[in-house]
Amino acid sequence: MKSIGVTELRQRTAEILEGLQDADEPIAILQRSQTTAYLVDAKRYEAEREELRAARRALFLREVREAEAEYAAGGTTPYQDMDALLADLRG
């Protein structure tokens, strides 16, 4: 991954932003030798956010299906009230 300092970013902002469109990876922005931010092409960022959103949704739906199957198979414990459930969760 390419890294650039804040000073270089200030001096070459337009050039660096143009280069992001062809970059395969984000650019790490360094301030006092520490990575403080990453620059990434907007289209790539939006695509990756959508991919993450879809993966989270798929995981949620899988967990719901597993819980429904467990419930249908009788693999759940009935509780009389919330206090009983909380006591069981605390161990």
N, C-alpha and C positions, 0 to 999 in steps of 0.2 A: 504494500500500500504506500502510495506517495504521501509525504508529509511536507508541509510548508509552514513557515513562521507567520505570525500575525503581520509583521512589517512587510514581508513579501506579498501577503494577501492584499494589504492596503495599496501597495505599489502596482500590482498587476491584476487587480480584481476582474476587469473585463476579459483579459486573456485567460485567466484561470477558470472563469465561469464558462467561457466558450469551450475550453478543453474538457469540461465535465460531460458534455454531450457524447463524447467518444470514449470516455473512461469506463473501464470495466469495474473499477472499485471506487469507493469514496476517497476523498482526500482528507487526511488528518490535519487539523489546524493546531499548531503548537504555540503555546504561550509559556515562556520561561521553561522550555524543554518539556512541558507537560501537554498532553493532548487535551484540548479544551472543547473541541467541536469537530464535526465531520461535515464535509460538503459532499452532496450527492445530487445527481441529476434529478430534476423534479419528476420526470416520467418514471424513472426507475424507483424513486421513493414511493410514488403513488401505487405502482404495480406491486411492490413488496408489501406495502401496508394492506392492500386488498388481499394478497396471498396470505398474510398473517391473519386477517379477519376471517377468511374462509377456513383456515386451519383451526382457529379457535372455535368457530361455529361447529365444524365437523367433530371436534373433540367433545364439545358440550352435548351434541346430539347422540354421540356414541355412549357417553356416560348416562344420559337419560334412558337410552334403550337398555343398557345394562341394569340400571336400577329397576326399570319396569319388569325385566325378565326375572330379576331376583325377587321382586314383590310377587309376581305371578307364580313363581315356584315355591312360595311360602318361606323364602329365606330371610324374612324380616322379623324383627321383634316388635310386638305391639307394646305401646306404653300408655299408661292411664292418663298421664299428664306431662307437661313440659319439664317439670322438675325431675321426674323419673328418667326422662331421656337425657337431660343434662348430667344427672348423677352417673348414668351409665357411660356417657362420653368422657367424663373426667376420670373414669376408671375406678 
